[in-house]
Amino acid sequence: MKFFFIFFFIFFSTNNLHSQNFYNNGATITIQPSATLYVEGDLQNQAGSQLINDGKIILKGNIINNQAMAGGNSGIWIFNGNTPQSIQGIRGLKVYNFEIDNTNGVTLFDTVITNGLVYFKNGIITTNALASPFVVADGGGVSSVFPPTDISHINGFVRKEGDGLFTYPLGDGIK
């Protein structure tokens, strides 16, 4: 079994991986800075797992995160499905950079915390409750390359941590 994990780590550190659905049930998976994980379906990160993203995760489906994450690492999560996507589970999702590129939007059923930048390419991020806001941690911010617009923003609860100027990425009030 150790050989599998060593091989998997080496493969993942130098190549791109495509997956229909991705189910992590107890493994430690690291996406290196030059690697990309393409998930055409849903991604599940179960309790006892560790998912470290220093590269790029492109997700077409939903994510269910049931494992506490240590931090946002240094990679980017790109949500660009063709149908509405959701972020759910029993633990918040910690990311470094977050990009929405889905005209059908992304709905949060759990908290998302970003330490880096939020890129609003296309679509609306909807938060369902005050208990599951979109959080921009101290040092994080909104991209000036893809800033929020009336057609790509957050509809719901946003929280900014730390000091400094911050423009809340809210739209025109029309979903």
C-alpha positions as CSV (number, residue, x, y, z in Angstrom):
1,M,0.0,0.0,0.0
2,K,2.9,2.4,0.7
3,F,4.1,1.9,-2.9
4,F,0.7,3.1,-4.2
5,F,0.8,6.3,-2.2
6,I,4.4,7.0,-3.2
7,F,3.6,6.4,-6.9
8,F,0.4,8.5,-6.5
9,F,2.4,11.4,-5.0
10,I,5.0,11.3,-7.7
11,F,2.4,11.1,-10.5
12,F,0.4,13.9,-9.0
13,S,3.3,16.2,-8.6
14,T,4.3,16.2,-12.3
15,N,1.2,15.5,-14.2
16,N,-2.4,16.5,-14.6
17,L,-5.1,14.0,-13.5
18,H,-8.6,13.7,-14.8
19,S,-11.3,12.1,-12.7
20,Q,-15.0,11.5,-13.2
21,N,-15.7,11.6,-9.5
22,F,-13.0,12.0,-6.8
23,Y,-13.5,10.3,-3.4
24,N,-10.8,10.7,-0.8
25,N,-11.4,8.3,2.1
26,G,-8.4,8.6,4.4
27,A,-5.5,9.3,2.1
28,T,-3.1,12.3,2.1
29,I,-3.3,13.8,-1.4
30,T,-1.0,16.7,-2.4
31,I,-1.4,18.6,-5.6
32,Q,1.9,20.2,-6.4
33,P,2.3,23.7,-7.9
34,S,2.6,22.5,-11.5
35,A,-0.2,20.0,-11.3
36,T,-3.9,20.2,-12.0
37,L,-6.7,17.9,-10.8
38,Y,-9.7,18.0,-13.1
39,V,-12.8,16.6,-11.5
40,E,-15.7,16.2,-14.0
41,G,-18.1,15.1,-11.3
42,D,-18.2,15.5,-7.5
43,L,-15.3,15.6,-5.1
44,Q,-15.7,14.1,-1.6
45,N,-13.1,14.6,1.1
46,Q,-14.0,12.3,3.9
47,A,-13.1,12.4,7.6
48,G,-9.5,11.2,8.2
49,S,-8.4,12.5,4.8
50,Q,-6.0,15.3,3.9
51,L,-6.2,17.3,0.7
52,I,-3.4,19.7,0.1
53,N,-3.8,22.0,-2.9
54,D,-0.7,23.9,-4.0
55,G,-1.6,23.6,-7.6
56,K,-5.0,23.8,-9.3
57,I,-8.3,22.0,-8.7
58,I,-10.9,22.4,-11.5
59,L,-14.3,21.1,-10.3
60,K,-17.3,20.6,-12.6
61,G,-19.5,19.1,-9.9
62,N,-20.1,19.6,-6.2
63,I,-17.8,19.2,-3.2
64,I,-18.6,17.5,0.1
65,N,-15.9,18.2,2.7
66,N,-16.2,16.2,5.9
67,Q,-12.6,16.8,7.0
68,A,-11.2,19.8,8.9
69,M,-8.6,21.4,6.6
70,A,-5.4,22.8,8.0
71,G,-5.3,25.8,5.7
72,G,-5.7,27.2,2.3
73,N,-2.3,26.1,1.1
74,S,-1.3,28.1,-2.0
75,G,-3.4,26.7,-4.9
76,I,-6.6,27.7,-6.6
77,W,-10.0,26.1,-6.6
78,I,-11.9,26.8,-9.9
79,F,-15.7,26.1,-9.9
80,N,-16.7,26.0,-13.6
81,G,-19.5,23.5,-14.0
82,N,-22.3,23.6,-16.5
83,T,-25.0,23.1,-13.9
84,P,-25.5,24.7,-10.4
85,Q,-22.7,23.6,-8.0
86,S,-22.7,23.4,-4.2
87,I,-20.2,23.3,-1.4
88,Q,-21.4,21.2,1.6
89,G,-20.3,18.8,4.3
90,I,-19.7,19.0,8.0
91,R,-16.5,21.0,7.8
92,G,-15.8,24.4,6.1
93,L,-13.7,24.5,3.0
94,K,-10.4,26.3,3.3
95,V,-8.8,27.5,0.1
96,Y,-6.2,29.9,-1.0
97,N,-7.6,31.3,-4.2
98,F,-11.2,30.8,-5.2
99,E,-12.6,31.3,-8.7
100,I,-16.2,31.1,-9.9
101,D,-16.7,30.6,-13.6
102,N,-20.2,29.1,-13.8
103,T,-23.2,31.0,-15.1
104,N,-25.4,28.7,-13.0
105,G,-23.6,29.7,-9.8
106,V,-22.3,28.0,-6.7
107,T,-24.3,27.7,-3.5
108,L,-22.6,27.4,-0.1
109,F,-24.2,25.1,2.5
110,D,-21.0,25.4,4.6
111,T,-18.5,28.1,5.1
112,V,-15.7,28.8,2.6
113,I,-12.6,30.6,3.9
114,T,-10.1,32.1,1.4
115,N,-6.7,33.4,2.4
116,G,-5.9,34.6,-1.1
117,L,-7.9,36.2,-3.9
118,V,-11.5,35.6,-5.1
119,Y,-11.9,35.8,-8.9
120,F,-15.4,36.6,-10.2
121,K,-15.1,35.4,-13.8
122,N,-18.8,34.4,-14.2
123,G,-21.7,33.5,-11.9
124,I,-23.0,34.2,-8.5
125,I,-21.9,32.7,-5.2
126,T,-25.0,32.2,-3.0
127,T,-24.6,31.7,0.8
128,N,-27.6,30.1,2.5
129,A,-27.3,31.3,6.1
130,L,-25.4,33.5,8.4
131,A,-23.8,30.3,9.8
132,S,-22.2,29.5,6.5
133,P,-20.8,32.8,5.1
134,F,-18.1,33.3,2.5
135,V,-15.1,34.5,4.6
136,V,-12.1,36.5,3.3
137,A,-9.3,35.9,5.8
138,D,-6.8,38.6,6.9
139,G,-4.5,39.2,4.0
140,G,-7.1,37.9,1.4
141,G,-9.0,40.1,-1.0
142,V,-10.9,40.4,-4.3
143,S,-9.1,40.1,-7.6
144,S,-8.7,43.3,-9.6
145,V,-8.4,41.3,-12.8
146,F,-11.8,39.6,-12.3
147,P,-13.6,41.9,-9.8
148,P,-17.2,41.5,-8.8
149,T,-19.9,42.8,-11.1
150,D,-23.7,42.7,-11.2
151,I,-23.5,39.4,-13.0
152,S,-20.7,37.8,-10.9
153,H,-20.7,38.5,-7.1
154,I,-21.8,37.1,-3.8
155,N,-25.5,37.0,-2.9
156,G,-25.7,36.5,0.8
157,F,-23.3,36.7,3.8
158,V,-19.7,37.8,3.5
159,R,-17.3,38.3,6.3
160,K,-13.9,40.0,6.2
161,E,-11.3,39.2,8.8
162,G,-8.5,41.6,9.8
163,D,-7.8,45.2,9.2
164,G,-7.5,47.2,6.0
165,L,-9.7,48.5,3.2
166,F,-12.1,46.0,1.7
167,T,-14.9,46.3,-0.8
168,Y,-17.5,43.7,-0.2
169,P,-18.2,41.7,-3.4
170,L,-22.0,42.2,-3.5
171,G,-24.0,42.8,-6.6
172,D,-27.1,44.8,-7.5
173,G,-29.4,42.9,-5.2
174,I,-31.0,41.1,-8.2
175,K,-30.0,37.5,-8.3
